[in-house]
Every structure is written in structure tokens, then in C-alpha cells.
Amino acid sequence: MNKREPRPVEAEKGPQRLENSRFAPANRKRLSPPALRTFLAIADLWRLTEEQRLLVLGYPSRSTYHNWCKLAREHGAFTLDVDVLARISAVLGIHQALGILFPTERLGAEWLRTAHNAVVFGGRPPLDLVTSGSQDGLLSVRRFLDGARGGLYMQPNTIDEAFTPYSDTEIVFR
């Protein structure tokens, strides 16, 4: 029996899937050391304890974590699983968003440690969600900050306060 190839129209009907090569061991092995080194630098900036670092990474054993750190510092080879790389990616996104929203890294790190009254944080510091141990907590903070970068949620800063809105006459279409 011959299997027929799906026609392009049929292929488009299904959900869009990530390319499997993204998860290939060779790609994860290539990305793992620089990803972990970057994570460690951000964790130092945010003053995360070892326990918090383990929670962010999905709670690997301490010996595994220390082995990864040693290999990363020595530019050795190791392969993180997809979950750990996704968690590190969320941390990188949070760090990037803080860099856009705040004029200094210190102020961004302070924001993470300051209680916030947005519903998602429930009056607690965003860092509590980041270090909750769940990937959802990391992604919730990342999504919140992505929204803030788009102008939602955050209080105006000094640059915003000095902004004079455009009038309709200043908008020119060509």
C-alpha cells in the first residue's frame, strides 16, 4: 500500500509545530554552555541564592547543578534538556525586558525584589514567581514584562512624564 504525501493545503490545516531540529541533542549541546554561563551572570546580578537558582532551573540535584556550573565555567561540553533551556530562555527574556524598562540593571533587579500589586503578583515581589520552581511562574513574569514593554501595566517613568503627545496635524501620511 502506497502512502500518499499530504498536499500543501492539507499540511497547512494542522497546527504549526516547532522544527524538531531545535530539540536535537547537537543543538542543545551547542547552546547549553553559553546559556548556563549567561544564566549564572544574571543570577549573580539578581543576587539569587543557590536554592533560588535550583528552583529557576527546575530543581536539578545539587551535584548536577555544580557539575554544569563547573563545565560551563571551563567551557566544557554538556547538554541541558529542553525544559532547562526553556527556563533559561525565560530568564534571558526577563533580563532583556528589565534592561529596556529600567535605566540601570540595579533598578531592574530592585523591581524584581519589590512587592507589586498587579493581580499576577498578588502583592508579592515578582522574584517570588520567578523562583517558584514552575516554568509557568517564569513565563508569567516574562509575559507581564513583555506587556509592560508595550506600554501596559507600568507606571510612567520620568521620560514618559516629559512626553508631549502628538497632535493629528503632526501625523503626515505620504
N, C-alpha and C positions, 0 to 999 in steps of 0.2 A: 504494500500500500504506500502510495506516494503522499508525503505531507506537502501541502502547498504552502508557499511563502505568503505571509499576510500582505495584502495590498496596502499601499501607503495610507489610504483612507482608513482602513481597519486599524492600522498601527496607531494612528493619531487619536483614536477613540479612547484608548486606555490612559491610565494616569501617567503623568510624566515621572520617570524614575531617574534617580541619580545613576550616572555611569558606574558600573561595577569596578572599573579600574581605580576609582577613588579609594576603594577599600582594599585594594590589592596589598599584600604584605610588603612588596617592594616600595610602594608609595608611602605606606605608613612608616617603614623603616627609615626612609629618606627624611620624612617630616618630624619624626619623634625627637631626636636630639635637639634641633633648634627650637622646637615647640616647647620642650620642657625647660630649656635654658631661659627662654622668654618668660614662661610662667614663673620660674623662680625669681627672676628680676622683678616682676610685677608683685609677687607675693612679698618680697622684701620691701618694696615701696609701700605696699598696703599694711606692712607690719603684721602679716599673718603668722600665727603660731604654727608649730608643726601639726598639731591636731587640726587646725583650720585648713591647712594645705592638704592634708589627707582627705578631709571631707570634700573639698572642692574637686579633688581628683577621683572621687568615687570610693574612697577608703580602701586603697590597696594596703597590703601588710606593710608595716614599718620597714622591714628588711627589703622588700621590693622597692619601696619609695627611695630608701637610701641608696640602693644599687642603681636605680635610674638616675638619681642626682649625681652620683659618682661618675657614671658613664657619660652623662651629659656634660659635666664639667671637663672631663678628659676627652671630649669629642669622640667617645666610643660609640659603637653601634648597639642599638636595642630597638625594639618595636613595641610601641604602645597600641592598645586595642582602640577600636573605633570610638567607644564610649569615652575613654580618657582624652583622646584627641578632640572630640566634640566639646568636652568640658573646657579644655584649654582654649579652644576657639571662642567659646562664650566669654571667657576671661579676657581674651585679647579684644573682643568686641566691646566689652565693658570699659576696658582701659582706653581704647580709642575714643569712645564716646565721652568719657570723662575729660580726655585731652582736648576735645572740641568744645565742651561746655564750660570748662574752667580754665582760667589763665595759667594756673600752675598745677603740677602734679600733686603738690601738697594739698591744695584746696579740693581736688578731686577725691583724694584719699580721705580727707576730712568729711566730705559729703557722704561717703560710704559708711562712716562711723557715727553719723549724726542721725538721731531719730527723725523719721519722716512721716508725715500724716497722710500720705497718699494711701488709698484703700489697699493696694497691693502690699504695703509695708506694715499697715496696722499700727502705726506709731512707733515702730521699731526701726533700727538702722538697716539700710539696705544690705549691709555686710552680713546680717543675720540670715538673709535669704541666700546670699552667695555661698555662705558656709553651712548651709542646712544639710548638705550631703546629697541633695537631689539635683538632677540636671534641670528639672523644672524651675527650681529656685534661681539658678544661674540664668536661665533663659528669660525668666520674668524680669529680672533686673536689666538684662540686656535689652529686652523689648521696651521697658519703661524708658531707658536712656535713649534708645533709638527714637521713641516718640518725642522725648524732650529735645533732641537734636532737631526734630521737625517743628518745634515750637509749642508742643503740648506740655502740660504739667508743671513746668518750672516757673519760678518767679522771675520777672525781668531782672537782668543784671545792669550794671552801670552803662554799658554800651547800649542796651535796649532802651534805657530811660532817656538817653540823649537822642534817640532816633526820632526824626520828624517824618510822619507818614507822607507818602507821595500823594499828590492830587491827581485827579483824572486828566488834567491838562498836561501833566508831565509825562504821561504814558504815550509814546508815539509808536504807531504800527507802520511799518514800511513794506 
